[in-house]
Amino acid sequence: MPVMTEPVHTGEFIVSEGNNSISRERVELAPDLTLLPGTILGKNTSTGVYGPLDPAANTGLQMAAGVLWGHVTTDTTGGEAVIIARLAEVDETLLVWPKGITDEKKTTAVSDLASLDIILRKGEQG
C-alpha cells in the first residue's frame, strides 16, 4: 500500500496569535509562485511585494517579514495572500525555509521574526 503524506494545512503552524486577527495582514505577492502554509517571507523594500525569504538577495527579501497563512499560487501578475505579520507563536517544525539556508542566515531570520513578535516554538505548545 502506498504511503500518503498529508501536507501542512492552512494556519496549522500557529500555536497562538493575537485576538481578532491582529496578527494577520493581506499582502501582495510576487508573480509565478507556488507556496505552502508556513513559508517564511521577505518583503521587497522598493516595491512592497512579498516573496519567499531569499538570504542571498539585497532587495529586502533577505529579511524575514512574515509567515504565509495558506496555500498560494500566483500568476504572471502576482497575487494576494494573508500572512502572519506580528504577535504570534508558531511551530518551527512546520515552517518552510529556503532550501540550503545556512544556520547563520536562519538565526538572522528567526531574529527578524522575533522583532515582529513572531516567536518560534519547538512543537505545538498550545
Stockholm file with secondary structure:
# STOCKHOLM 1.0

chainA/1-126         MPVMTEPVHTGEFIVSEGNNSISRERVELAPDLTLLPGTILGKNTSTGVYGPLDPAANTGLQMAAGVLWGHVTTDTTGGEAVIIARLAEVDETLLVWPKGITDEKKTTAVSDLASLDIILRKGEQG
#=GR chainA/1-126 SS CCCCCCCCCTTTTEEEECGGGTTEEEEEECSSCEECTTBEEEECTTTCCEEECCTTCSSSTTSEEEEECSCEECBTTBEEEEEECSSEEEEGGGCBCCTTCCHHHHHHHHHHHHHTTEEEESSCCC
#=GC SS_cons         CCCCCCCCCTTTTEEEECGGGTTEEEEEECSSCEECTTBEEEECTTTCCEEECCTTCSSSTTSEEEEECSCEECBTTBEEEEEECSSEEEEGGGCBCCTTCCHHHHHHHHHHHHHTTEEEESSCCC
//
